[in-house]
Amino acid sequence: QMKFPGLYGADQSEIERRIGEIESERPELVAEYEDRKAEQEARSKVLLNGPYPGIGGSDPDLYAGFMWRFWSLTNTEGRVGAVLPRAALLGPKTEEFRQMMVHESSVEDITLLKNTSEWVFDGVSAQLTIALLAFNKGGADQETLFPIRGPYTSLQSYQERAEPHRFPIDTVEGWIDTAFPMLPNKNEAIEPFQQIASFPELDTSEEEKWRALLNRELDATQDKVTDDGTRLMHFYDDEEPPEDFWPVYKGASYNIWNPETDVVYAWADPDIITDHLYNERERKHGHWASAYNQMPEEWVLDSDTLECLNPRIAFRQIARSSDRRTVIPTLVPPQTVLTHHSWYMLWPEGDRTDEAYLLGVLSSIPFDWYARRFVEANVTKSLMSTFPIPRPGRSSQLRRRVIELAGRLAAVDDRYADWADDVGVDYGSIDKEKKQDKIYELDAVVAHLYGLSREHIKVIFETFHASWDYEERLDRVLDYYASWADKVDLDHANGEEEQKADTGNDD
């Protein structure tokens, strides 16, 4: 990409062709690549063998090593001030360090900077978030409030910075295994953030309720060809793929409420790919770390349940908090294969109404606003699993309306006919204006499910994106919010009765 700008913006077939040409025509670049690869491997070996707990697998990050060096070189009365990528404050590679920092030091400041227009560092991506971290190694105190502020997007906003938001340590402990959040520079944003955070995590397992697991299908690099030479992915430049081949999607292949953007990563022979995927899930079923290990054996062994044969929720892994949307889900159509750039849902418990409900929540502005507080460059499994999802009872009017709205928005054509029938909605194209109305109403209903007030919704829209024109959408969402307000009290009352029935409490 550095030598040939724009290369990875082409179709995958063109990328494959160009890389082949470059390897043939520019052997000196191949040699340079191999040298850099060897250098990276040597550096990784040093890090992996060093005193840097939890630093990661085959590709450890150098900043994680520096963080541990800061700690080990500082005495018990010492203070540390460091400039780091915000990635240092999220993900599994630095989780052990965050545990030490939270429990054995006093964090004096975490200020986040967005390198917009390169105001912080020249020649560094404007998308990068930078963390200014200061802690007192000898000042551990569980009563101390944990400070976070930013991100600031300009020198002026940084110079005018306010006091940080401060959180109790027991709240911060819930972020250690995922990420410390980026909070809007608006005090009113703390209330909706905490309100959304009060709901159960996506990965919560409740008896007789739905449960969704995250899984990935094909590795875009490693799974092009199997060990025995069988080609799983086919790339076509000027010629058309065979009519019966299935598309292989990457993240850009779909968008919210749009399961096809005409961007196809590759194509797959259905007979070959289904055999491969079936064998893979059977092989992984007994592995403790595999999502298949939590699925019923009869489901794993039933070839008709193969994920690529059925509609399923998928979402893009690559995304940023500064993008127009961060969590980008869709209901991908049947006879579609996914690369590792997408995560998708497996359902050890639940049915298609639960699937429609979850899709509706994931596609809403309130959910995405919360997710943007944590995501840096990837919507990872560890992050998504901890994002809060309302879990109303099945008699809830709000839940039923989310299912109706999301189900109708997702079932865009007859490929979804069976899925739509199970959900209880029609399928087919929707008039553009009616579609937008459903999206507005969905935001409002999900806001009620999260227990958000009108003021919370206003703050969420005001702080969602720095440059978006939100006034019309906000007005429409608030109109729908008001129209549902009278039904919410009844919904809560029904929920309490349902909970009593579930627990056998007749008081």
RODO-2510 file (C-alpha; in nm, 4 decimals, decimal comma):
residues 507
     n   res          X          Y          Z
     1     q     0,0000     0,0000     0,0000
     2     m     0,2902     0,2403     0,0741
     3     k     0,4594     0,1595    -0,2574
     4     f     0,1395     0,1388    -0,4617
     5     p    -0,1239     0,3753    -0,3152
     6     g    -0,4798     0,2724    -0,3855
     7     l    -0,3937    -0,0902    -0,4533
     8     y    -0,6226    -0,2235    -0,1809
     9     g    -0,9088    -0,0072    -0,2964
    10     a    -0,9517    -0,2270    -0,6042
    11     d    -1,1596    -0,5413    -0,6371
    12     q    -0,9964    -0,8472    -0,4865
    13     s    -0,9485    -1,0068    -0,8298
    14     e    -0,7568    -0,6970    -0,9421
    15     i    -0,5515    -0,6974    -0,6199
    16     e    -0,4553    -1,0620    -0,6736
    17     r    -0,3558    -0,9923    -1,0341
    18     r    -0,1515    -0,6810    -0,9504
    19     i     0,0338    -0,8524    -0,6640
    20     g     0,1306    -1,1316    -0,9008
    21     e     0,2632    -0,8785    -1,1519
    22     i     0,4567    -0,6878    -0,8854
    23     e     0,6182    -1,0063    -0,7535
    24     s     0,7304    -1,0889    -1,1059
    25     e     0,8402    -0,7400    -1,2154
    26     r     0,9872    -0,6021    -0,8915
    27     p     1,1966    -0,8743    -0,7210
    28     e     1,3748    -0,6076    -0,5145
    29     l     1,0441    -0,5225    -0,3458
    30     v     0,9855    -0,8881    -0,2684
    31     a     1,3308    -0,9010    -0,1074
    32     e     1,2562    -0,5840     0,0905
    33     y     0,9282    -0,7334     0,2076
    34     e     1,1004    -1,0523     0,3219
    35     d     1,3630    -0,8488     0,5110
    36     r     1,0962    -0,6477     0,6917
    37     k     0,9019    -0,9617     0,7684
    38     a     1,2124    -1,1236     0,9212
    39     e     1,2775    -0,8084     1,1243
    40     q     0,9209    -0,8088     1,2539
    41     e     0,9434    -1,1767     1,3458
    42     a     1,2680    -1,1162     1,5358
    43     r     1,1135    -0,8246     1,7265
    44     s     0,8053    -1,0342     1,8056
    45     k     1,0265    -1,3117     1,9408
    46     v     1,2026    -1,0688     2,1743
    47     l     0,8703    -0,9347     2,3024
    48     l     0,7139    -1,2781     2,3471
    49     n     1,0146    -1,4015     2,5435
    50     g     1,0410    -1,0871     2,7565
    51     p     0,8856    -0,9968     3,0931
    52     y     0,5669    -0,8656     2,9333
    53     p     0,2672    -1,0639     3,0649
    54     g    -0,0258    -1,1195     2,8306
    55     i     0,1382    -0,9350     2,5421
    56     g    -0,0254    -1,1602     2,2872
    57     g     0,0278    -1,4267     2,0263
    58     s     0,2257    -1,4195     1,7049
    59     d     0,2000    -1,0441     1,6423
    60     p     0,2627    -0,8552     1,9699
    61     d     0,2534    -0,4764     1,9684
    62     l     0,5655    -0,2833     2,0637
    63     y     0,3747    -0,0308     2,2756
    64     a     0,2656    -0,3138     2,5082
    65     g     0,6314    -0,3913     2,5815
    66     f     0,7003    -0,0252     2,6537
    67     m     0,4092    -0,0101     2,8991
    68     w     0,5559    -0,2922     3,1051
    69     r     0,9002    -0,1292     3,0908
    70     f     0,7507     0,1953     3,2248
    71     w     0,6079    -0,0038     3,5139
    72     s     0,9189    -0,2079     3,5963
    73     l     1,1575     0,0903     3,5806
    74     t     0,9475     0,3025     3,8164
    75     n     0,9904     0,2707     4,1934
    76     t     0,7008     0,2573     4,4354
    77     e     0,6949     0,6362     4,4773
    78     g     0,7383     0,7088     4,1087
    79     r     0,5071     0,8684     3,8558
    80     v     0,4712     0,7798     3,4890
    81     g     0,3597     1,0067     3,2069
    82     a     0,3324     0,8437     2,8639
    83     v     0,2019     0,9160     2,5152
    84     l     0,0512     0,5989     2,3698
    85     p    -0,1917     0,4899     2,1006
    86     r    -0,5374     0,4495     2,2513
    87     a    -0,5106     0,0841     2,1478
    88     a    -0,2955     0,0480     2,4610
    89     l    -0,6111     0,0979     2,6677
    90     l    -0,8149    -0,1745     2,5017
    91     g    -0,7963    -0,5382     2,3993
    92     p    -0,6482    -0,8544     2,5504
    93     k    -0,2790    -0,7732     2,4858
    94     t    -0,2705    -0,5074     2,7565
    95     e    -0,5416    -0,6416     2,9862
    96     e    -0,2950    -0,7579     3,2525
    97     f    -0,1257    -0,4197     3,2503
    98     r    -0,4604    -0,2452     3,2967
    99     q    -0,5317    -0,4738     3,5915
   100     m    -0,2024    -0,3665     3,7526
   101     m    -0,2566     0,0005     3,6741
   102     v    -0,6105     0,0105     3,8163
   103     h    -0,5401    -0,1934     4,1299
   104     e    -0,1801    -0,1020     4,2142
   105     s    -0,1499     0,2617     4,1147
   106     s    -0,3462     0,5822     4,1205
   107     v    -0,4385     0,6982     3,7704
   108     e    -0,4129     1,0753     3,7661
   109     d    -0,5121     1,1455     3,4077
   110     i    -0,6261     0,9785     3,0868
   111     t    -0,6759     1,2354     2,8133
   112     l    -0,7607     1,1238     2,4603
   113     l    -0,6688     1,3155     2,1451
   114     k    -0,7959     1,2553     1,7915
   115     n    -0,5260     1,3427     1,5372
   116     t    -0,7691     1,5330     1,3142
   117     s    -0,5817     1,7294     1,0439
   118     e    -0,2633     1,5932     1,2063
   119     w    -0,2754     1,8562     1,4814
   120     v    -0,0919     1,6263     1,7258
   121     f     0,1579     1,4392     1,5052
   122     d     0,2553     1,5066     1,1448
   123     g     0,2475     1,2108     0,9118
   124     v     0,0293     1,0030     1,1453
   125     s    -0,3206     0,8921     1,0461
   126     a    -0,5881     1,1481     1,1231
   127     q    -0,8032     0,8568     1,2420
   128     l    -0,5603     0,7649     1,5196
   129     t    -0,6663     0,8283     1,8786
   130     i    -0,3775     0,9118     2,1125
   131     a    -0,3816     0,8589     2,4885
   132     l    -0,2007     1,0849     2,7352
   133     l    -0,1611     0,8651     3,0418
   134     a    -0,0353     0,9629     3,3862
   135     f    -0,0330     0,7430     3,6955
   136     n     0,1294     0,7338     4,0383
   137     k     0,2638     0,3839     4,0940
   138     g     0,2689     0,4144     4,4694
   139     g    -0,0689     0,5803     4,5087
   140     a    -0,3127     0,2893     4,4893
   141     d    -0,6413     0,3815     4,6573
   142     q    -0,9686     0,2033     4,5829
   143     e    -1,1603     0,5148     4,6895
   144     t    -0,9933     0,7288     4,4213
   145     l    -1,2141     0,8192     4,1250
   146     f    -1,0805     0,7236     3,7823
   147     p    -1,0428     1,0227     3,5423
   148     i    -1,1141     1,0100     3,1659
   149     r    -1,1614     1,2967     2,9213
   150     g    -1,1557     1,3543     2,5488
   151     p    -1,1133     1,2897     2,2668
   152     y    -1,0127     1,6419     2,1694
   153     t    -0,9934     1,7068     1,7974
   154     s    -0,7958     2,0337     1,7868
   155     l    -0,5404     2,2332     1,9823
   156     q    -0,8065     2,4870     2,0792
   157     s    -1,0441     2,2231     2,2164
   158     y    -0,7550     2,0704     2,4109
   159     q    -0,6507     2,4059     2,5564
   160     e    -1,0117     2,4645     2,6628
   161     r    -1,0456     2,1162     2,8130
   162     a    -1,2715     2,0728     3,1102
   163     e    -1,2241     1,8593     3,4173
   164     p    -1,2327     1,4863     3,3353
   165     h    -1,5269     1,2588     3,4003
   166     r    -1,4495     1,0546     3,7120
   167     f    -1,5716     0,7011     3,7729
   168     p    -1,5579     0,4766     4,0804
   169     i    -1,3124     0,1871     4,0614
   170     d    -1,5890    -0,0757     4,0670
   171     t    -1,7233     0,0740     3,7422
   172     v    -1,3774     0,0834     3,5869
   173     e    -1,3201    -0,2832     3,6750
   174     g    -1,5934    -0,3714     3,4277
   175     w    -1,3876    -0,2121     3,1477
   176     i    -1,0502    -0,3698     3,2232
   177     d    -1,1053    -0,6788     3,0077
   178     t    -1,2312    -0,4743     2,7100
   179     a    -1,1519    -0,1022     2,6877
   180     f    -1,1656     0,2302     2,8676
   181     p    -1,4339     0,4402     2,6953
   182     m    -1,4093     0,7615     2,4943
   183     l    -1,6772     0,9890     2,6359
   184     p    -1,8244     1,2962     2,4645
   185     n    -1,7010     1,6281     2,5996
   186     k    -2,0437     1,7003     2,7382
   187     n    -2,1376     1,6325     3,0995
   188     e    -2,4948     1,5481     3,0016
   189     a    -2,3638     1,2433     2,8082
   190     i    -2,2736     1,0547     3,1253
   191     e    -2,6366     0,9808     3,2193
   192     p    -2,7376     0,8059     2,8933
   193     f    -2,4038     0,6232     2,8903
   194     q    -2,4629     0,4853     3,2380
   195     q    -2,8282     0,4111     3,1641
   196     i    -2,7439     0,1983     2,8583
   197     a    -2,4574     0,0322     3,0467
   198     s    -2,7002    -0,0868     3,3160
   199     f    -2,8437    -0,3589     3,0875
   200     p    -2,7120    -0,7167     3,0528
   201     e    -2,4230    -0,7872     2,8190
   202     l    -2,4839    -0,9531     2,4831
   203     d    -2,3035    -1,2673     2,5987
   204     t    -2,5334    -1,3085     2,8999
   205     s    -2,6845    -1,6551     2,9310
   206     e    -3,0278    -1,6604     3,0935
   207     e    -3,2373    -1,9708     3,1419
   208     e    -3,5158    -2,0050     2,8823
   209     k    -3,3990    -1,6898     2,7039
   210     w    -3,2119    -1,6339     2,3814
   211     r    -2,8354    -1,6426     2,3570
   212     a    -2,6134    -1,5395     2,0650
   213     l    -2,2493    -1,6394     2,0145
   214     l    -1,9982    -1,4754     1,7814
   215     n    -1,8196    -1,6777     1,5141
   216     r    -1,6145    -1,6309     1,1967
   217     e    -1,6068    -1,8397     0,8805
   218     l    -1,3164    -1,8150     0,6312
   219     d    -0,9795    -1,6485     0,6737
   220     a    -0,9347    -1,4260     0,3690
   221     t    -0,5631    -1,5086     0,3495
   222     q    -0,5227    -1,8594     0,4894
   223     d    -0,8365    -2,0213     0,3454
   224     k    -0,8033    -1,9434    -0,0231
   225     v    -0,6654    -2,2926    -0,0806
   226     t    -0,6801    -2,5929     0,1547
   227     d    -0,3773    -2,7960     0,2595
   228     d    -0,4593    -3,0591    -0,0026
   229     g    -0,4684    -2,7976    -0,2806
   230     t    -0,8471    -2,7565    -0,3068
   231     r    -0,9362    -2,3991    -0,4032
   232     l    -1,2052    -2,2499    -0,1784
   233     m    -1,2077    -1,8966    -0,3202
   234     h    -1,2074    -1,8003    -0,6870
   235     f    -1,1254    -1,4521    -0,8162
   236     y    -1,2533    -1,3194    -1,1470
   237     d    -1,1281    -1,0100    -1,3241
   238     d    -1,3052    -0,9482    -1,6548
   239     e    -1,4957    -1,2765    -1,6779
   240     e    -1,8145    -1,3618    -1,4933
   241     p    -1,8151    -1,6384    -1,2289
   242     p    -2,0163    -1,9548    -1,2947
   243     e    -2,3888    -1,8976    -1,2375
   244     d    -2,4124    -2,1463    -0,9530
   245     f    -2,1160    -2,0051    -0,7542
   246     w    -2,1873    -1,8289    -0,4258
   247     p    -2,0490    -1,4859    -0,3306
   248     v    -1,7857    -1,4578    -0,0584
   249     y    -1,8512    -1,1375     0,1372
   250     k    -1,6091    -0,9080     0,3105
   251     g    -1,7193    -0,6217     0,5367
   252     a    -1,7789    -0,3776     0,2510
   253     s    -2,0148    -0,6251     0,0836
   254     y    -2,3109    -0,5080     0,2939
   255     n    -2,4446    -0,2150     0,4918
   256     i    -2,7188    -0,1475     0,7446
   257     w    -3,0508    -0,2669     0,5967
   258     n    -2,8694    -0,3442     0,2726
   259     p    -2,7407    -0,7022     0,2428
   260     e    -2,5669    -0,6387    -0,0900
   261     t    -2,3500    -0,3455    -0,1975
   262     d    -2,2235    -0,5200    -0,5160
   263     v    -1,8780    -0,5517    -0,3558
   264     v    -1,7824    -0,9209    -0,3661
   265     y    -1,4516    -1,0429    -0,2244
   266     a    -1,4472    -1,3768    -0,4095
   267     w    -1,6671    -1,6623    -0,5305
   268     a    -1,7049    -2,0183    -0,4041
   269     d    -1,8147    -2,3492    -0,5557
   270     p    -2,1130    -2,4437    -0,3339
   271     d    -2,0339    -2,8159    -0,3254
   272     i    -1,6732    -2,7600    -0,2227
   273     i    -1,7374    -2,4809     0,0249
   274     t    -2,0258    -2,6533     0,2050
   275     d    -1,8214    -2,9730     0,2457
   276     h    -1,5314    -2,7700     0,3835
   277     l    -1,7429    -2,5669     0,6272
   278     y    -1,9335    -2,8722     0,7499
   279     n    -1,6084    -3,0606     0,8147
   280     e    -1,4618    -2,7564     0,9914
   281     r    -1,7493    -2,7152     1,2327
   282     e    -1,7559    -3,0892     1,3059
   283     r    -1,3827    -3,0742     1,3755
   284     k    -1,4135    -2,7695     1,6019
   285     h    -1,7183    -2,8923     1,7926
   286     g    -1,5112    -3,0491     2,0691
   287     h    -1,2632    -2,7632     2,1066
   288     w    -1,3145    -2,5630     2,4263
   289     a    -1,2424    -2,2277     2,2584
   290     s    -1,4792    -2,2791     1,9653
   291     a    -1,8304    -2,1358     1,9565
   292     y    -1,9372    -2,4707     1,8089
   293     n    -1,8502    -2,6348     2,1401
   294     q    -2,1536    -2,4583     2,2882
   295     m    -2,3904    -2,5702     2,0136
   296     p    -2,6021    -2,8886     2,0410
   297     e    -2,4347    -3,1884     1,8801
   298     e    -2,7422    -3,2713     1,6709
   299     w    -2,7286    -2,9204     1,5227
   300     v    -2,3566    -2,9515     1,4444
   301     l    -2,4092    -3,2846     1,2667
   302     d    -2,7135    -3,1669     1,0686
   303     s    -2,5886    -3,0366     0,7325
   304     d    -2,9173    -2,8507     0,6744
   305     t    -2,8284    -2,6122     0,9582
   306     l    -2,5027    -2,5056     0,7932
   307     e    -2,4793    -2,1321     0,8506
   308     c    -2,4119    -2,0347     0,4880
   309     l    -2,7392    -2,1987     0,3821
   310     n    -2,9524    -1,9663     0,5956
   311     p    -2,9985    -1,5944     0,6622
   312     r    -2,7887    -1,4797     0,9599
   313     i    -2,6805    -1,1624     1,1374
   314     a    -2,3323    -1,0470     1,0421
   315     f    -2,1452    -0,7281     1,1225
   316     r    -1,8282    -0,5658     0,9957
   317     q    -1,5198    -0,6064     1,2084
   318     i    -1,3268    -0,3126     1,0627
   319     a    -1,4864     0,0115     1,1811
   320     r    -1,3970     0,3281     1,3688
   321     s    -1,5731     0,5467     1,6200
   322     s    -1,5315     0,8409     1,3807
   323     d    -1,7070     0,6666     1,0894
   324     r    -2,0610     0,7564     0,9963
   325     r    -2,1666     0,4344     1,1691
   326     t    -1,9511     0,2061     1,3800
   327     v    -2,1455    -0,1172     1,4266
   328     i    -2,2659    -0,2114     1,0783
   329     p    -2,4866    -0,5217     1,0914
   330     t    -2,7105    -0,6833     0,8332
   331     l    -2,9021    -1,0034     0,7751
   332     v    -2,6908    -1,1637     0,5044
   333     p    -2,8835    -1,3760     0,2536
   334     p    -2,8602    -1,7534     0,2301
   335     q    -2,5993    -1,9093     0,0009
   336     t    -2,3432    -1,6502     0,1094
   337     v    -1,9996    -1,7119     0,2615
   338     l    -1,8168    -1,4688     0,4919
   339     t    -1,4491    -1,3860     0,5358
   340     h    -1,2969    -1,3107     0,8751
   341     h    -1,3687    -0,9411     0,8174
   342     s    -1,7192    -1,0208     0,9434
   343     w    -1,8471    -1,1780     1,2617
   344     y    -2,1806    -1,3583     1,2581
   345     m    -2,4213    -1,4962     1,5171
   346     l    -2,4759    -1,8560     1,6285
   347     w    -2,7806    -1,9350     1,8418
   348     p    -2,7486    -2,2073     2,1071
   349     e    -3,0788    -2,0748     2,2456
   350     g    -3,3492    -1,8694     2,0782
   351     d    -3,5424    -1,8515     1,7531
   352     r    -3,5760    -1,6233     1,4532
   353     t    -3,7885    -1,3691     1,6411
   354     d    -3,4949    -1,3310     1,8808
   355     e    -3,2675    -1,2913     1,5799
   356     a    -3,4876    -1,0137     1,4391
   357     y    -3,5019    -0,8463     1,7802
   358     l    -3,1229    -0,8479     1,8217
   359     l    -3,0720    -0,7186     1,4660
   360     g    -3,3050    -0,4277     1,5423
   361     v    -3,1174    -0,3296     1,8582
   362     l    -2,7752    -0,3587     1,6904
   363     s    -2,8936    -0,1374     1,4035
   364     s    -3,0215     0,1450     1,6253
   365     i    -2,8581     0,4791     1,6990
   366     p    -2,8692     0,4330     2,0817
   367     f    -2,6768     0,1050     2,0597
   368     d    -2,4254     0,2428     1,8099
   369     w    -2,3701     0,5566     2,0192
   370     y    -2,2700     0,3383     2,3122
   371     a    -2,0469     0,1161     2,0976
   372     r    -1,8647     0,4241     1,9665
   373     r    -1,7457     0,4954     2,3199
   374     f    -1,5280     0,1817     2,3065
   375     v    -1,4394     0,0963     1,9463
   376     e    -1,1083     0,2233     1,8065
   377     a    -1,0418     0,0454     1,4750
   378     n    -1,2213    -0,2886     1,5082
   379     v    -1,5511    -0,4169     1,6438
   380     t    -1,3883    -0,7131     1,8141
   381     k    -1,5492    -1,0200     1,9635
   382     s    -1,4398    -0,9169     2,3136
   383     l    -1,6008    -0,5748     2,2750
   384     m    -1,9251    -0,6812     2,1088
   385     s    -1,9797    -0,9560     2,3655
   386     t    -1,9874    -0,6982     2,6464
   387     f    -2,2158    -0,4402     2,4837
   388     p    -2,5474    -0,4098     2,6723
   389     i    -2,8721    -0,5390     2,5198
   390     p    -3,2206    -0,4929     2,6736
   391     r    -3,3902    -0,8274     2,7390
   392     p    -3,7622    -0,7646     2,7821
   393     g    -4,0071    -1,0501     2,8237
   394     r    -4,1692    -1,2060     2,5198
   395     s    -4,4998    -1,0323     2,5958
   396     s    -4,3372    -0,6894     2,5695
   397     q    -4,5014    -0,4618     2,3126
   398     l    -4,1696    -0,2862     2,2610
   399     r    -3,9930    -0,6138     2,1867
   400     r    -4,2666    -0,7199     1,9442
   401     r    -4,2436    -0,3867     1,7627
   402     v    -3,8652    -0,4157     1,7249
   403     i    -3,9182    -0,7625     1,5758
   404     e    -4,1794    -0,6302     1,3312
   405     l    -3,9691    -0,3334     1,2239
   406     a    -3,6354    -0,5117     1,1976
   407     g    -3,7887    -0,8203     1,0393
   408     r    -3,9574    -0,6158     0,7666
   409     l    -3,6476    -0,4027     0,7020
   410     a    -3,4257    -0,7115     0,6766
   411     a    -3,6441    -0,9325     0,4538
   412     v    -3,5760    -0,7450     0,1299
   413     d    -3,6666    -1,0191    -0,1204
   414     d    -3,7862    -1,3775    -0,1621
   415     r    -3,4566    -1,5243    -0,0436
   416     y    -3,5812    -1,4344     0,3037
   417     a    -3,9307    -1,5818     0,2579
   418     d    -3,8929    -1,8671     0,5083
   419     w    -3,7145    -1,6441     0,7591
   420     a    -3,9841    -1,3749     0,7262
   421     d    -4,2577    -1,6357     0,7731
   422     d    -4,0965    -1,7528     1,0984
   423     v    -4,0644    -1,3933     1,2199
   424     g    -4,4218    -1,3095     1,1165
   425     v    -4,3533    -1,0328     0,8648
   426     d    -4,3895    -0,9755     0,4919
   427     y    -4,0902    -0,9701     0,2609
   428     g    -3,9961    -0,7653    -0,0446
   429     s    -3,8794    -0,4158    -0,1289
   430     i    -4,0073    -0,1175     0,0698
   431     d    -4,0795     0,2333    -0,0499
   432     k    -3,7875     0,4600     0,0444
   433     e    -3,9981     0,6930     0,2602
   434     k    -4,1698     0,4062     0,4434
   435     k    -3,8337     0,2406     0,5010
   436     q    -3,6965     0,5568     0,6594
   437     d    -4,0023     0,5868     0,8819
   438     k    -3,9437     0,2354     1,0108
   439     i    -3,5803     0,3194     1,0867
   440     y    -3,6860     0,6302     1,2811
   441     e    -3,9430     0,4347     1,4787
   442     l    -3,6894     0,1621     1,5522
   443     d    -3,4544     0,4180     1,7112
   444     a    -3,7412     0,5433     1,9283
   445     v    -3,8575     0,1989     2,0410
   446     v    -3,5028     0,0881     2,1251
   447     a    -3,4550     0,4119     2,3203
   448     h    -3,7593     0,3166     2,5311
   449     l    -3,6189    -0,0340     2,5811
   450     y    -3,2994     0,1198     2,7199
   451     g    -3,5058     0,3454     2,9487
   452     l    -3,3736     0,6633     2,7861
   453     s    -3,5461     0,9976     2,8297
   454     r    -3,6126     1,2604     2,5615
   455     e    -3,3142     1,4572     2,6913
   456     h    -3,0953     1,1483     2,6698
   457     i    -3,1950     1,0997     2,3061
   458     k    -3,1117     1,4613     2,2247
   459     v    -2,7664     1,4265     2,3811
   460     i    -2,7050     1,1011     2,1934
   461     f    -2,7869     1,2634     1,8596
   462     e    -2,5900     1,5785     1,9374
   463     t    -2,2764     1,3810     2,0251
   464     f    -2,3105     1,0928     1,7788
   465     h    -2,0966     1,2342     1,4980
   466     a    -1,9091     1,5627     1,4735
   467     s    -2,0434     1,6660     1,1333
   468     w    -2,3723     1,4867     1,0726
   469     d    -2,6969     1,6641     0,9955
   470     y    -2,9220     1,5037     1,2546
   471     e    -3,2033     1,7539     1,3193
   472     e    -3,4681     1,5995     1,0934
   473     r    -3,3966     1,2469     1,2116
   474     l    -3,3978     1,3542     1,5760
   475     d    -3,7351     1,5274     1,5354
   476     r    -3,8886     1,2188     1,3747
   477     v    -3,7428     0,9864     1,6372
   478     l    -3,8783     1,2062     1,9165
   479     d    -4,2220     1,2033     1,7527
   480     y    -4,2223     0,8239     1,7547
   481     y    -4,0785     0,8253     2,1078
   482     a    -4,3767     1,0337     2,2249
   483     s    -4,6274     0,8084     2,0453
   484     w    -4,4881     0,5053     2,2309
   485     a    -4,4640     0,6750     2,5708
   486     d    -4,8177     0,5823     2,6807
   487     k    -4,7563     0,2152     2,6045
   488     v    -4,4312     0,1930     2,7992
   489     d    -4,5878     0,1913     3,1485
   490     l    -4,8186    -0,0919     3,0460
   491     d    -4,5204    -0,2740     2,8963
   492     h    -4,3293    -0,2465     3,2254
   493     a    -4,6321    -0,3674     3,4194
   494     n    -4,6661    -0,6689     3,1920
   495     g    -4,2938    -0,7348     3,2317
   496     e    -4,3245    -0,7410     3,6101
   497     e    -4,6143    -0,9875     3,5893
   498     e    -4,4159    -1,2061     3,3514
   499     q    -4,1161    -1,2003     3,5844
   500     k    -4,3355    -1,3067     3,8772
   501     a    -4,4734    -1,5928     3,6724
   502     d    -4,1232    -1,7030     3,5741
   503     t    -4,0054    -1,7073     3,9373
   504     g    -4,3234    -1,8529     4,0813
   505     n    -4,3773    -1,5432     4,2948
   506     d    -4,7505    -1,4821     4,3505
   507     d    -4,7102    -1,2102     4,6138
***
